[in-house]
Amino acid sequence: MPHTDTIPVSASIASVGKGIRYIGGWAYAYSGTFEATTAEQTALEFTTGNNLFVGKIQLNAFLQLSNVSVRQGAANITFNGEQVALLMAASPNENAPFETSQDLIIPALTEVKVTVIAETDDANNYATVVMTGRVYGAE
């Protein structure tokens, strides 16, 4: 009998964007890339479902792959408009990690927003924000 793989109804297609995605008891958000600029940019923005999220969020510094240069950057994390964390990432030469993360517990029905900003405008230097974790409760 041939084996056929099917995608469960609760699955999500892996993709980038500002929203949160759920796969069974897991959740993730991958921002995609943001070019280094001194203007604040929204990397993630969503409202959690009817569940508790337990996981972490990570800021990856502004990186240019063609010459492996790194620019300092920061992320501002807010829940329901209240600032809950600030993250900074840069290069080891600046005594800062290339990536930095924060453990999070996010209550159900919480508006989450993460913005990023760079120390300088620098074309072709890109940062990313990644959030991964478990969800508990019914969606």
Phi and psi in degrees as GROMACS dihedral restraints (atoms count N, CA, C in turn):
[ dihedral_restraints ]
;  ai    aj    ak    al  type     phi  dphi    fc
    3     4     5     6     1   -68.8    20    10
    4     5     6     7     1   147.1    20    10
    6     7     8     9     1   -89.7    20    10
    7     8     9    10     1   130.6    20    10
    9    10    11    12     1  -123.4    20    10
   10    11    12    13     1   132.0    20    10
   12    13    14    15     1   -95.4    20    10
   13    14    15    16     1   134.8    20    10
   15    16    17    18     1  -125.8    20    10
   16    17    18    19     1   149.7    20    10
   18    19    20    21     1   -87.7    20    10
   19    20    21    22     1   122.7    20    10
   21    22    23    24     1   -62.0    20    10
   22    23    24    25     1   152.6    20    10
   24    25    26    27     1   -57.3    20    10
   25    26    27    28     1   -34.2    20    10
   27    28    29    30     1   -79.4    20    10
   28    29    30    31     1    -1.9    20    10
   30    31    32    33     1   -78.9    20    10
   31    32    33    34     1   161.0    20    10
   33    34    35    36     1  -127.5    20    10
   34    35    36    37     1   145.9    20    10
   36    37    38    39     1   -76.3    20    10
   37    38    39    40     1   131.0    20    10
   39    40    41    42     1   -64.0    20    10
   40    41    42    43     1   125.3    20    10
   42    43    44    45     1  -159.9    20    10
   43    44    45    46     1   170.1    20    10
   45    46    47    48     1  -107.3    20    10
   46    47    48    49     1   160.0    20    10
   48    49    50    51     1   153.6    20    10
   49    50    51    52     1  -176.9    20    10
   51    52    53    54     1   -81.7    20    10
   52    53    54    55     1   -10.8    20    10
   54    55    56    57     1   -94.1    20    10
   55    56    57    58     1   169.1    20    10
   57    58    59    60     1   -95.4    20    10
   58    59    60    61     1   147.2    20    10
   60    61    62    63     1  -127.1    20    10
   61    62    63    64     1   143.1    20    10
   63    64    65    66     1  -115.6    20    10
   64    65    66    67     1   137.4    20    10
   66    67    68    69     1  -135.0    20    10
   67    68    69    70     1   102.4    20    10
   69    70    71    72     1    57.6    20    10
   70    71    72    73     1  -124.2    20    10
   72    73    74    75     1   -89.3    20    10
   73    74    75    76     1    15.0    20    10
   75    76    77    78     1  -117.3    20    10
   76    77    78    79     1   157.5    20    10
   78    79    80    81     1  -142.4    20    10
   79    80    81    82     1   150.5    20    10
   81    82    83    84     1  -151.9    20    10
   82    83    84    85     1   159.9    20    10
   84    85    86    87     1  -146.3    20    10
   85    86    87    88     1   125.3    20    10
   87    88    89    90     1  -118.8    20    10
   88    89    90    91     1   116.9    20    10
   90    91    92    93     1   -69.0    20    10
   91    92    93    94     1   -27.0    20    10
   93    94    95    96     1    83.8    20    10
   94    95    96    97     1  -172.3    20    10
   96    97    98    99     1   -96.4    20    10
   97    98    99   100     1   149.3    20    10
   99   100   101   102     1  -132.2    20    10
  100   101   102   103     1   123.9    20    10
  102   103   104   105     1   -69.8    20    10
  103   104   105   106     1   145.3    20    10
  105   106   107   108     1   -62.5    20    10
  106   107   108   109     1   119.8    20    10
  108   109   110   111     1  -152.1    20    10
  109   110   111   112     1   152.1    20    10
  111   112   113   114     1   -81.3    20    10
  112   113   114   115     1     1.0    20    10
  114   115   116   117     1   -92.1    20    10
  115   116   117   118     1   130.9    20    10
  117   118   119   120     1   -64.0    20    10
  118   119   120   121     1   135.3    20    10
  120   121   122   123     1  -125.1    20    10
  121   122   123   124     1   141.6    20    10
  123   124   125   126     1   -83.7    20    10
  124   125   126   127     1   116.7    20    10
  126   127   128   129     1   -92.1    20    10
  127   128   129   130     1   -42.7    20    10
  129   130   131   132     1  -134.4    20    10
  130   131   132   133     1   143.2    20    10
  132   133   134   135     1  -160.3    20    10
  133   134   135   136     1   116.8    20    10
  135   136   137   138     1  -164.0    20    10
  136   137   138   139     1   168.4    20    10
  138   139   140   141     1  -114.6    20    10
  139   140   141   142     1   128.7    20    10
  141   142   143   144     1   -66.6    20    10
  142   143   144   145     1   157.8    20    10
  144   145   146   147     1   -78.7    20    10
  145   146   147   148     1  -163.9    20    10
  147   148   149   150     1   -82.8    20    10
  148   149   150   151     1    61.0    20    10
  150   151   152   153     1  -154.5    20    10
  151   152   153   154     1   166.5    20    10
  153   154   155   156     1   -99.4    20    10
  154   155   156   157     1   129.9    20    10
  156   157   158   159     1  -103.1    20    10
  157   158   159   160     1   130.8    20    10
  159   160   161   162     1  -128.7    20    10
  160   161   162   163     1   117.0    20    10
  162   163   164   165     1  -177.1    20    10
  163   164   165   166     1  -145.2    20    10
  165   166   167   168     1  -146.1    20    10
  166   167   168   169     1   161.2    20    10
  168   169   170   171     1  -124.3    20    10
  169   170   171   172     1   142.7    20    10
  171   172   173   174     1  -132.3    20    10
  172   173   174   175     1   133.4    20    10
  174   175   176   177     1  -102.5    20    10
  175   176   177   178     1   127.5    20    10
  177   178   179   180     1  -106.1    20    10
  178   179   180   181     1   127.3    20    10
  180   181   182   183     1   -57.7    20    10
  181   182   183   184     1   160.2    20    10
  183   184   185   186     1   -67.0    20    10
  184   185   186   187     1   117.2    20    10
  186   187   188   189     1  -125.7    20    10
  187   188   189   190     1   137.8    20    10
  189   190   191   192     1  -108.1    20    10
  190   191   192   193     1   114.8    20    10
  192   193   194   195     1   -68.6    20    10
  193   194   195   196     1   -31.8    20    10
  195   196   197   198     1   -65.3    20    10
  196   197   198   199     1   -30.0    20    10
  198   199   200   201     1  -133.5    20    10
  199   200   201   202     1    12.6    20    10
  201   202   203   204     1    51.1    20    10
  202   203   204   205     1    44.7    20    10
  204   205   206   207     1   -93.1    20    10
  205   206   207   208     1   151.5    20    10
  207   208   209   210     1  -127.3    20    10
  208   209   210   211     1   137.4    20    10
  210   211   212   213     1  -116.8    20    10
  211   212   213   214     1   142.0    20    10
  213   214   215   216     1   -66.4    20    10
  214   215   216   217     1   141.3    20    10
  216   217   218   219     1  -149.2    20    10
  217   218   219   220     1   168.1    20    10
  219   220   221   222     1  -140.6    20    10
  220   221   222   223     1   158.0    20    10
  222   223   224   225     1  -129.0    20    10
  223   224   225   226     1   141.2    20    10
  225   226   227   228     1  -113.8    20    10
  226   227   228   229     1   124.7    20    10
  228   229   230   231     1  -111.5    20    10
  229   230   231   232     1   124.7    20    10
  231   232   233   234     1  -125.9    20    10
  232   233   234   235     1   146.0    20    10
  234   235   236   237     1  -118.8    20    10
  235   236   237   238     1   122.9    20    10
  237   238   239   240     1    50.9    20    10
  238   239   240   241     1    39.0    20    10
  240   241   242   243     1    81.2    20    10
  241   242   243   244     1    -2.2    20    10
  243   244   245   246     1  -100.3    20    10
  244   245   246   247     1   129.6    20    10
  246   247   248   249     1   -68.9    20    10
  247   248   249   250     1   126.0    20    10
  249   250   251   252     1  -114.5    20    10
  250   251   252   253     1   -22.3    20    10
  252   253   254   255     1  -162.2    20    10
  253   254   255   256     1   151.5    20    10
  255   256   257   258     1  -125.0    20    10
  256   257   258   259     1   135.1    20    10
  258   259   260   261     1  -122.5    20    10
  259   260   261   262     1   146.2    20    10
  261   262   263   264     1  -132.4    20    10
  262   263   264   265     1   139.3    20    10
  264   265   266   267     1  -139.3    20    10
  265   266   267   268     1   144.2    20    10
  267   268   269   270     1  -152.6    20    10
  268   269   270   271     1  -134.1    20    10
  270   271   272   273     1  -122.4    20    10
  271   272   273   274     1   157.7    20    10
  273   274   275   276     1   -57.6    20    10
  274   275   276   277     1   -26.6    20    10
  276   277   278   279     1   -64.6    20    10
  277   278   279   280     1   -22.7    20    10
  279   280   281   282     1  -101.9    20    10
  280   281   282   283     1    18.0    20    10
  282   283   284   285     1    55.8    20    10
  283   284   285   286     1    37.6    20    10
  285   286   287   288     1  -136.1    20    10
  286   287   288   289     1   147.6    20    10
  288   289   290   291     1   -72.0    20    10
  289   290   291   292     1   152.6    20    10
  291   292   293   294     1   -65.5    20    10
  292   293   294   295     1   -33.7    20    10
  294   295   296   297     1  -133.1    20    10
  295   296   297   298     1   151.6    20    10
  297   298   299   300     1  -142.3    20    10
  298   299   300   301     1   147.4    20    10
  300   301   302   303     1  -134.8    20    10
  301   302   303   304     1   164.8    20    10
  303   304   305   306     1  -138.6    20    10
  304   305   306   307     1   128.3    20    10
  306   307   308   309     1   -70.4    20    10
  307   308   309   310     1   143.3    20    10
  309   310   311   312     1  -136.3    20    10
  310   311   312   313     1   144.7    20    10
  312   313   314   315     1  -122.1    20    10
  313   314   315   316     1   119.7    20    10
  315   316   317   318     1  -115.7    20    10
  316   317   318   319     1   119.3    20    10
  318   319   320   321     1   -65.7    20    10
  319   320   321   322     1   164.0    20    10
  321   322   323   324     1   -59.7    20    10
  322   323   324   325     1   149.7    20    10
  324   325   326   327     1    55.1    20    10
  325   326   327   328     1    42.0    20    10
  327   328   329   330     1  -104.0    20    10
  328   329   330   331     1   132.9    20    10
  330   331   332   333     1   -80.7    20    10
  331   332   333   334     1   119.5    20    10
  333   334   335   336     1  -112.6    20    10
  334   335   336   337     1   133.3    20    10
  336   337   338   339     1  -138.8    20    10
  337   338   339   340     1   133.0    20    10
  339   340   341   342     1  -126.7    20    10
  340   341   342   343     1   122.7    20    10
  342   343   344   345     1  -113.7    20    10
  343   344   345   346     1   153.2    20    10
  345   346   347   348     1  -125.5    20    10
  346   347   348   349     1   152.5    20    10
  348   349   350   351     1  -150.3    20    10
  349   350   351   352     1   147.2    20    10
  351   352   353   354     1  -109.5    20    10
  352   353   354   355     1   160.1    20    10
  354   355   356   357     1   -69.5    20    10
  355   356   357   358     1   -30.4    20    10
  357   358   359   360     1  -143.6    20    10
  358   359   360   361     1   159.2    20    10
  360   361   362   363     1   -77.7    20    10
  361   362   363   364     1   129.2    20    10
  363   364   365   366     1  -154.3    20    10
  364   365   366   367     1   103.4    20    10
  366   367   368   369     1   -57.7    20    10
  367   368   369   370     1   144.5    20    10
  369   370   371   372     1    70.2    20    10
  370   371   372   373     1    13.8    20    10
  372   373   374   375     1  -106.0    20    10
  373   374   375   376     1   123.2    20    10
  375   376   377   378     1  -125.7    20    10
  376   377   378   379     1   138.7    20    10
  378   379   380   381     1  -109.2    20    10
  379   380   381   382     1   159.2    20    10
  381   382   383   384     1  -136.4    20    10
  382   383   384   385     1   156.3    20    10
  384   385   386   387     1  -125.2    20    10
  385   386   387   388     1   132.3    20    10
  387   388   389   390     1  -128.1    20    10
  388   389   390   391     1   133.2    20    10
  390   391   392   393     1  -128.2    20    10
  391   392   393   394     1   128.7    20    10
  393   394   395   396     1  -139.7    20    10
  394   395   396   397     1   148.5    20    10
  396   397   398   399     1   174.2    20    10
  397   398   399   400     1  -171.3    20    10
  399   400   401   402     1  -103.7    20    10
  400   401   402   403     1   152.1    20    10
  402   403   404   405     1  -119.0    20    10
  403   404   405   406     1   145.3    20    10
  405   406   407   408     1  -130.1    20    10
  406   407   408   409     1   132.8    20    10
  408   409   410   411     1   109.8    20    10
  409   410   411   412     1   172.0    20    10
  411   412   413   414     1   -84.2    20    10
  412   413   414   415     1   140.7    20    10
